[in-house]
Amino acid sequence: MTGMPVQERIVTVDTPSRTYDVHVGSGMLEQVGPLVREACTGEVACVISDSTVAQLYADRVLASLASAGWKTALLTFPAGEASKRISTYGKLLEGLAAAGLTRDDCIVALGGGVTGDMAGFAAATYLRGCEVAQVPTSLLAMVDSSVGGKTAVDLEAGKNLAGAFFQPSIVVADVDCLDTISHDLITDSCGEVIKHAVLSDPALFDELGRTPLNGGDLSRDALVRIVARNVEIKRDVVDADEREQGLRQTLNLGHTIGHAIEAASDYHLGHGSSVAAGMCCMARGLARLGETDEDVARRITTIVARYGLPTDTDVDHSVLLRLAHSDKKRHGDSINIVVPHAIGSVSVEKVSCERLASIIDAGCGTKER
């Protein structure tokens, strides 16, 4: 990723519960303080971050907040999905109380998806709700989890099973933070970027195929534009369906099988990689059952493979089905799946658990055949 500092792009999200801006650009960390001051009230800003991100960026963000007149505090937790639990969430709540936050003050979520989810959930529930600013530092968080207001922690039974819909007051995404992200993590995040393109943007899909986002040769301008475009795609869905009653469920493309793959790996396989594999398995299974075009499945699998992401899984089918049954998208004896009909066109369909089993059998573990 090369190039001179670029023009900031601002995407406005307008949901029934809150309207807020997503700022995407280069050199944005130093702007966190004044931007949060414009968007939020109160006197105290408590930064929540994990142990890795805090070492990299907390000092800069705290300094920016202080320069904008905020009294600051910092809470950290051990980095990794294993920390995304009720126990960590409880410690964060106790830390907020110890820092003296009032309902008028704000939380600044500095980090990737785990941090954004937990800090957002803490903000949604501390004093029955205080403002939160999302400052995503990973590609996955920038293009997906920081926007839309989903907050959660994991339970033993599955991923994101306890949480709340709680929109941020502002999102500030500094693409310069991606310079410190490993190639493997950038690649993992590309699973969600590809998913957005499959959902609603054939032109973006073609561009991602021509110039892989994880190739390392994108200009800052191109990176900011692609991140902002992903935010727009998610914005359009979230604006229309804030609480996932209909259209927003399309954002779960690849997640029904993907979350099962992720859980089966004990969360060692990244979320984006799991979604990419789940998307390929779902498309391939539906194609083999005659429920979507084989060319759609081929194109999805081809681009996922080009990024070095997994296109299949060797997890036992009975395990995948059991884990899918515990997913929050299940409704009684049925489950909602997202069907890709063409690049840029998908639908949500309710299928029986027996039908899902058939899709898994047809689409997963195909390398063994």
N, C-alpha and C positions, 0 to 999 in steps of 0.2 A: 504494500500500500504506500504509494508515493504521491508527492504533490505539495503545493503550497496550501496555506490555510484557505478554507472554502467558505462560501456563503451559508449561513445557518438556514435550515428549512424548518418551518413551523406547521404542524398539522393540528387542527382543532378537533377535539373529540367532544361530541354533544349528546350526552345521554340524558335520560329523564332525571337522574339523580344529581348529575353534576356536569358542567362544561369545563374543559381544561385544555391547555395547549401541551403538545409534545414538541420539544425543541431538539433538533438533530443537527449536529455540526462538529467542527473541529475546535479544540481549545475551549470546550464548554465547562469544564470543571471549575474554572475560575469565575464563572458566571452563576454558579449554583446559588451563592448567597443572595445577590440582588434579584435573581429570578424567583427564588423561594419567598423573598420579602414581598415581591409584587403579588404573589399568588396566595400567600398564607398570612394569617394573623398571629398574634401572640408574641412572647418574648423569648421563649426557650425553643431551640431546635436540637433534638436528640438524634444523632446519627447512629443507625444500626448497620453493622457490617460484619462480615466474617473475618476470620483471622488472617486470611491471605490478602483480601482486598483492602482491609484496614491498613496493613503495612504499606501498601502501594499508594493509596489515595486519600486516606482519612485526614492527614495533616492538611492537604491542600483544600479539601472541602470544608473542614472546620475553620480554616483561615478565611476562606471566602465568606462563610456564614458570619463569622465574627466581624469582618469588615463591613457587612451589611447591617450590623447592629444586633445580631442574635447573641444571646447567651447560649453556650453550647455544652453538650454532653456527648459521650461516646459509649455505646454498648457493643460488645463483640461476642461472637460464639465460634466454636471450631468449624472450619470450612468443611463442606460436604453435605450430601443428601442425608447422611445418617443423623445430622443435627436437626433435620426438619421434623421435629417431634414435639409433642405436647410438653415434655419436660423443658426443652429449650424455650418454647413459647412462654411457659410460665416464668422462667428466669428473666426473660425480656420484660414481661409485665412488672415484675418486682423491681427491675432496674429503672423502668420509667417512673414508677412511684417514688423510688429513692432519689431520682433526679429532680423530683418536684414538678413534673409536667402537669399542666392544667388542661382542661378541655380546649382552651383557646390556642395552645401551643401546637407544635408539629413534630412529626417524625420524618427523618430523611433516610430512606432505604438506599444504601450505597452498596451495590454488588450485583450478583447474578440472580437467577430465578429463585433460588432457595431464600436468599435474603429478602427479595422483593415480596415473596409470598408470606414469609413469617412476619416481616415488619408491617406489611399491609394488614395482616390479620390482627396483629397487636394494636395497630391504629384503629381498626374497626371495633375493637372490644374494650380498649382501655378507656375508662370513664364513659363507656358506651359510644365512643367515637371521637377521635381527634384527627386533624388533617395529616396527610402523608404526602411527601414528595418522593417520587421514584427517580433514582439516579442509576440507571442500569449500566453495568460495566462489561457485560458479556453480550455477544451478538444475539444469542437466544433471548436474553432479557430485553434487548433493545427492540427486536422485531416482533416480540410476542408477549412475554409474561408481564412486562411493565405497563402494558396498555390494556384497558378493559375491566380492571377492578376485581379480577379473581384473586382471592387470597386464601391460603390454606396451609395446613400441616398434614403430614402423613400419619396414618394409624397402622397398627400391626396388620390389619385386614387389607390395606391397600393405600394407594397414593392419593393425596389431596382429599381425603374423606371428611375432614373437619375444616370448615372455613366459612367465608362470607364474601358476598359481592360488596366491594367497597372501593369506589373510584378514587384515584389520587387527585390532588389539587393541581399538580404539575408533573411533567416528566421531562428530565434533562438527560439526553443521550450524547455523550462525547465519544465519537468514533476513534479518537486517539487512544482510548483505553484498550482498544482491540490490539494495539501493538504489543501488549504484555500478555496476550492470550496465546496459548500454545496452538500449533497448527491442528492438533487433534481436536481441541475444543472448538476451534473455528469450524472445522469440518463437521463436527457433531451438530453445531447450531444450524448449519446449512440445511439440515433435514426440515426444519420449520420454514425456512425461506422457500425451499422447493414446494412445500405443501401449500403455502400461500399462492404461489404461481399456478399450481394445479387447480386451486379453488376458483380463481377469478381473473387471471392475467396471462393469456397465451403469449403476449409479447415478452413479458418478463420471463416466462418459461423458456422461450427461445434464446433470450439474452443470457440467462444462466447456463444454458447448454453451450453457447458459443464461448463464453468467458467465465469459467468457474470462479465463484466467489472466494474459494479457498486457494486460488492459484498464486496469490501474493503479488499480482501485478496491477491491481486496480488503483486508479487515482483516488484521492480523497473525495473529489467531486462525485465520482461514480459510486463510491461506497456510501456517502451521505444520501445520494439520490435513491439507491436501492433500499437502504434502511428506511428512509422516509416513505418510499412506495409501499413497503411491507406494513408500515404503520397505517397508511391510508387504507390498505385492504382490510386490516383488522378493524380500523375505525368504522368503515362503512357497515360492517357486520354488527359491531357492538352498538352503534348508534340506533340501528333498527331493532335490536333484540338484546337489551342489556343483561337480562337475567337468564339467558339460554333456554328460552321457551320454544324457539323455533329455528330461525335462520342461524343464530349463533352456534347451533350444534354442528353446522358445516365445518367450523374450525376444528372439530374433532376428527377430521379426516386422518386416517392412519392411527388414531389413538386407541380404538377398541382392542385391536391386536397388539399395537405398540406398547400400551401400558402393561399388558400381560407379559410381553417380552421383557420389558424393563423390570418388572417385579420379579420375574423368574431369574433374572441375573443378579438379584439382590441389589439392584440399582447401580451395579458396576458398569453396565452399558448406559451410555448417555441418553438423555431424553430425546434429543434430535435424531440420534442414530436409531433409537427404538421406534420413533414415529416413522422414519424413512422405511425401515424394514416392515412395519405394520402396514404402511401405505402400499408397498409393493405386494405384500401377501394378500391384502384385501382385494386389490385390483386384479391380481393374477387368479385368485380363487373365483371372483365374480366372472372373470372372462372365461374360465374353464367351465363354469356352470351356465354360460351363455347369457349372463346378466349385464355384461358390459362389453365394449368392443375390445378385441384382443390387441389392437394397435395402441389403444390407450394404455393398457397394462404394459406393453412393450416400451412405449416412450417413457413412462414413469420409471420403470426398472432401469432403462438405459441411462437416464440422467442421474439417478441415484448411484448407480455403479460408477459413473464417471467421477463423481465426487469422492469416491472411496468409502461410501456409506454401505451398510449391509442391506441386501435385497431379500434376505430370507432368514429363517431361524431354524435351529435344530432342536428347539425346546419341544418336549413331548406334547402332542396335541391335547391330551386330556388335561395337562397342566395349564396350557394356554386357555382352554375353555373354563376351567375352574377359576382362574384368575380374572378372566373377563366377566364371569358371573358376579364377582365382588366389585366390579367397576360401578361408579356412581351414575353411569349412563343406562344402567339396567332398570327396567320398569316391570316388576313382577316376573312373569315368565318370558318376557321379551326384552330385547335390547335394541337401541337405536344405532345404526351404522351409517356411514357416509359413503355413498356410491359415486365414483367418478364416471360420468358418461362421456366426457370429452375434456380436453385440457381447457379449463375455464368454466366448466359446467359440472356441478355435483348436486346430489339431493340426499336428504335424510330419509331413511326408511326403517321401519320397525320390523324386526325379524324375530322369529322364535329362537330359543337357545339351540334347538335341534338344527335350525337352518344355519345358525352361526357355526355350529360344529361342522356342517358340510362345507362351508366356505373355508374354514381353517384346514380341513382335510385336503381340499383342492388347492389351496394357495400356499401352505406352509410345508417346509421340509422337502421342497421339490428337488433339491440337489441329490437326495438319496434315491431318487427314482430313475 
